[in-house]
Amino acid sequence: MSGLDAPRHAVAVARHARALGYQYVYTVRPSHGCADPVGFALGLAAGLGVVALVIYDLAHVDYRPARVCDDFDLETACPPRTWSRVAASAHTVERAAGQ
């Protein structure tokens, strides 16, 4: 997705993740020709048990943040923005209602 800008984008993502207090783990780069690079990254993230994906911009998730937010928080480095996980929000509402 990033093409020639990949090294610069990777640095920006790692810097943004650390500034937000996340432990930066890895920049995912699916192989060229991967049929579903977003799905590949989501599967890898689920397997690692991460809580958030930090991406350079929404183009990296096909401008569909909701796809990520079913299971993870989403952060973009450019522009800096947060999308909260839907499942966490629903759990928080259920817990608050039960108190």
N, C-alpha and C positions, 0 to 999 in steps of 0.2 A: 504494500500500500504506500509506504513512504518513499520507495524508490531511492534516488540519490540522497534524499534527506534523512534516510534511516539512521545514520549515526547521530545526527543532531536531534532527531526526534527521541531516540533512545535516551540520550543524556537529559533532555527536557523532562521526559516521563520519570526517570529515576530521581531527578532533583525534586520534581513536584511530589512524588510519593513520599520521599523522606521529609519534605517540608510539612506534609500533612501528618507526619508521625507514623506512617506505615513502614514496616520492614520490607524494603524492596527485595524481591526474590529473583526475578528473571524477566527479560523482555522476550516475548514469544514472537517468533518469525516462522509461520507455517511455510512448508515447502512451496515453491512456485507451482502453480497449477492445482493447489488444494481446492477442492470443490466448495468447501465451507470453512474458510479461515476463522470466522467468528465462532462457529460451532467447535472447531478444533481448540481454540483458546478457552472457551467455556468448559469443555470437557477436561482440559488440563488443569484449569483452575479448581474445578470441583474435586478432582483427584488429589490436589495438593491441600485442599481445605482452606483456601484463601477467603478473606472476607470482602475484598475489593479488587476491582480491576482498574488500573490507571492507564489511560490511553492518551495519545497525543491530541486527537480531535475526534469528533463524531463520525467522520468518514471511515474511521477504523472499525466501526460497528455498523456500517451501512446506514448511518443516520437513524438507527433504531435502538436508542438506549433502553427501551422497555425490554428488549430481548435479554439484556444483561441483568437488569434489575429484578428479574424473576428470582434470581439466586444470589446476587452480589450487589454491593454498592458499586457505583461507577463514578470515576473521577476523570475529568479531562484536564490536560495541561494547558491547552490552547483552544478556547479561553478557559481559565480556571473555573470549573463548575462541578457540582456534586449532584448525583442522582442517587437517592436512597433505595435500598433493597425493598421490594414490595413485600416479601415474606416477613422481613423484620418488622415492617410497619404494621402488618396485620397481627403479628404476635404481640407487639407492644400494645395495640388497641385491645386485644383479648385479655391480656394480663391486667391492664388498667381497669377494664370493665369488671374483672373478677375481684378486685380489691375493695 
